[in-house]
Amino acid sequence: MTALKWKAAPFFFGLSVFALLCLSPLSAFSQNINIDPCVAILGLDGGECGGWAMDNSFDCMYEENSILRVIKYLDNKSFQYRSVLEFNLPTEVMDSTISSATLFLPNDSSYGYLYDRVILNGYNADCTARLDDFENTDNAIEYFPAHTSGTDYYIDVTEFISTMQGTTGTIGFNLISNGSDGYLDVRIANTAERRSQLRVQYAAKIVVDSDATGNNDGTSWTDAYVSLQDALNAAMAGDQIWVAAGTYYPDEGSSQTDNDRASTFLIPSGVAVYGGFDGTDGAGGGALETTLDERDWENNPTILSGDLGQDDDSGGDNSENAYHVVWFDRAGNQTRLDGVTITAGNADGSLWNDKNGGGIYNDGSGSGNSSNPCLNNCTISGNNAFNAGGGIYNNGSDTLSLTGDSSPTLTDCVISGNNAGSGGGIYNYGSYGNSSPVLTNCTINENNAYNGGGIYNNSSNGNSSPILLNCIINGNTAEMGGGLHNESDDTGTCMPELTGCTITNNTALYEGGGMDNYAHNGTTSPILTDCTISDNSADTGGGFSNNALEHGICSPTLYNCVISGNAATGFGGGMYNYNNSGETCPALTNCTITNNTATYEGGGIGNYAHNNGASSSPALTNCVIRGNTAEVGGGISNYADNEGTSSPVLTNCTISGNAADNGGGIFNGGFEGIISPALTNCILWNNHADISGPEIYNDGGSPAYAYCNIKGSGGSAAWNTTLGTDSGNNIDADPIFANPAADLRLMAGSPCLDTGNNVANGTSFDLDGEARIQNTIIDMGAYEGAEALPFANLVNWNGNLVADFGDNGLWYHNGSNWNWMTNRGHVNQMVVWDGKLVVDFGSDYGVHYYDGTGWTWMSNKGGVAKMITWNNGATEKLVVDFGAGKRVYTYNGSWSWFTNKDAVANMTVWDNRLVVDFGSGRGVYNNNGTWNWMTNKDDIAKMVAWNNGSAERLVVDFGGGRRVYTYNGAWAWLTNKDDVADMTVWNNKLVVDFGNGRSVYNYDGAWHWMTNKDNVTKMVTWKDGADKLAVDFGSGRGMFYYDGVWHWMSNKDDLTDMIAWGTRLAVDFGSGRGMYNYDGAWHWMKNWSTAD
């Protein structure tokens, strides 16, 4: 007797055996068997037949004396199993005369007593009828085994099985356990005594290795098929094909014709193909590969190539290449392609199908058809299509029934370097049907097409609405839609959903560098959440182009997105909304539109409505529009003619730092059009115009403003009528931004705090994700609430504690008493350089330093963006970023120009080098006398220098899903948990408050948990003979220090500031609570606070 054994699978409920086989791969059967190996064990789907709990895994199966035996071992189970053992009865068994059917229940000391009772069930093929009623056991066929010690028990079930003659159905054995261990042995034979009397299908594992030298029957790595085609021909639904590293061509195989361009790898439905194996069976010292986890598709590339002539790499042409490397035809979602590279397809044939899908053709077209395979860890590169879908063509089209479907699932795939007429990387065709793939963690880069360099979604009279999660669309080119082209015609719907995606460095000759949306009597309205659209370029719509014709609707929805650094040689640097008798009204909420450029109109956003019935009127809420430039309308341009309408609605938006010849912030103009923007709770401040209208320029427009702060408007009390209509409660006062050049959050004392209209804004959160209304009345602008002072109000200067007490002036404490320095409090910044205290008093008084004897003037350019001290190992320099357009200088007794790239995002010092995150797409560099590029991933969240006792590293939290890395001449990954709340260094360890419920840890080569109380208010390292970490947990959680264990310090948390001061900790508890120092006990210093 030869047992056929495979790995026991865990219990699954409500799943068919097909699902089980996909989730838990089976080990190979033994050889020398007579059971027909061409079919597999099939389970009854519990979901279709009442949702019964099932376990369709078997422990062994073998043939003995022309009787098929299937054995199931069951461990100590004290509850009822329904359909524990269940399998289909094929027609050849059901049409024959069954001579015997027996259940064998051994009963001995090895297995113990088994079951209290056994219930048999039968079903017809479609599960609509049962041969018993399990729910009513009075009508069921029940057997009660005799529990005689050492006596086996046999149940003759021949009559029951025979009642199913002439049907194609399923039998099930439902066992009620008494809690003992045991096994069930099923034996079925028929009168013909055929071998394999019960044809039992099992899922096969078929292996392929182009270098195999054995029997080439696919049963082991030694005997693997050498061609993938032979394995595909042998495969059935549920089978897995494991493919070793190598290059495989679709014209190779026993049934293939050499150099036949129509040859393709047709993946049968339900078959899973896995690449990336080394292809070893353990011989020669190699590791035996028995599980999918052992493969490595990066170092063992499995390449499916359409280069039939095998000459592409040597400069040969691709005219002889296969039309399609891979083909899916009505493939179910259990069909899988995993860990392979698909390349060198060339769809340039004369037939329509042979013009599409050079890499993959996925055909779910036709009424009632679908093709939805899964692709994981695949690379689709270097393919071409004359018409559409260079990399992948998904055909979900139909005629009029709207039932065709081609929506594969792609995870961790790369689609790169493909070319086509449309959809260089992917073309999704949902005409009269549906083509809506799901892509997760995929990269679509450097593809090319006329339309849709990366992706083309076509929903003519149908639907094409893919879902993209955490994908990168980079460096693609096209004439329209460099990154993506989305199109709807004739009532079609095209609404892709993108979440956490980056669309960057794409180029279009005409429209939509990043994304081109086109609606012709249909609806094309993508939904983007947490996406970045940056550094794309086109003639119109450098980042986005939205175009509606013939009553089409093209109105994307963007939430929490960044549109930055895009360029248009014509109109709409960040976004261009054009309409000709349709609707182009995007909705942008909590978005930033920064540093985009257009040659003519709309540096940030350009809106143009042409003809009666056309509307290009976006709605913007909680948005920042900053640093954009154009000839007309640096921030926004609104233009309408021929009775078109361009009337955006802006609520709680901040528009600042934009520039144009006319209309630095907003331009409103047109001819016989309706241009009536409505602005509520908005701030327009510090925009620039070379000719006219720094904040707003109207040439035929009639905007209206309510509860807005507009520079030069005079406010409602002295309204400047050239700006438009005063609808009341407008002001004209410095909003007091945290940093006018880079940070438009409001500071304490801003006139924009608590002065808006609550009714106008229905959102719950501001641009920072903070509660939208914090003090009864909503604020003006994109940010709610006053920011804490961005720079320290306490400074340790040569052992003296310097405190800015605001209206009470600037003082220092020398350890014994307070000493007055100046009445000019509320300073901008303070740093220590070369033993001197450098103070930026702001734009009114400039920058001075104090050396202990008096003040020395340094510069009139006060209100600087950032100051930092940098010791390069030889000299100590002061580095000052004076802000937008004022450059960066160093000071060492005199000023020296450093760089024109000002308004930087961040600066720090690491290993005697100055590290500068220039931000806004300008990269990160370090300077040790010359500038050295580090990364293009700028606008980072946080960076800190960390000396672990042996080397100094720069720790960078890139934020936004870009992870945390260390740098010591090269980048090294540290953790995926980015957007941390805070980082500092204590006792040569990196301390990270991950925030948002992710706890606080320290790192010394391994992570060590410290506390679950994250999102702390402040962390400071201080030494009093030992390294201590002082932490203000805030929110009523108290103040503690840590030296390996936590020690309580005070219940007074949410303090204003604290710094290390010699061996003491200096703490400003805030207004009304005063200032103290701590050296093991608290010592009062002052009733004043730097918050006063």
PENORVEN-V427056 format. One line per field, one symbol per residue. burial: # if it has 24 or more other ideal C-beta (glycine too) atoms within 12 Angstrom, else .. Layout:
burial=???
This chain:
burial=...#.#..#.##..###############...#.###.########..#..#############..########..#...##########..##.#.#.########...##############..#..###.#.....####.#......##.#.##.#####..#.##########.#.#########...#.#################...#######.##############################..#....#####################.......#..#.##.#..##########..#.....#.##############################...##############..##############################...#.################################################################################################################################################################################################################.#############################..###########################..#################...#######.#############.##..##.######.#####.##############.#########.##.#.####...##....####################..#######.######.......##.##########..#######..######.......##.##########.....#########.######......##.###########.###############......##############....#################.....##.###########.#######..######......##.##########....########..#######.....##.##########..#######..######......##.#####
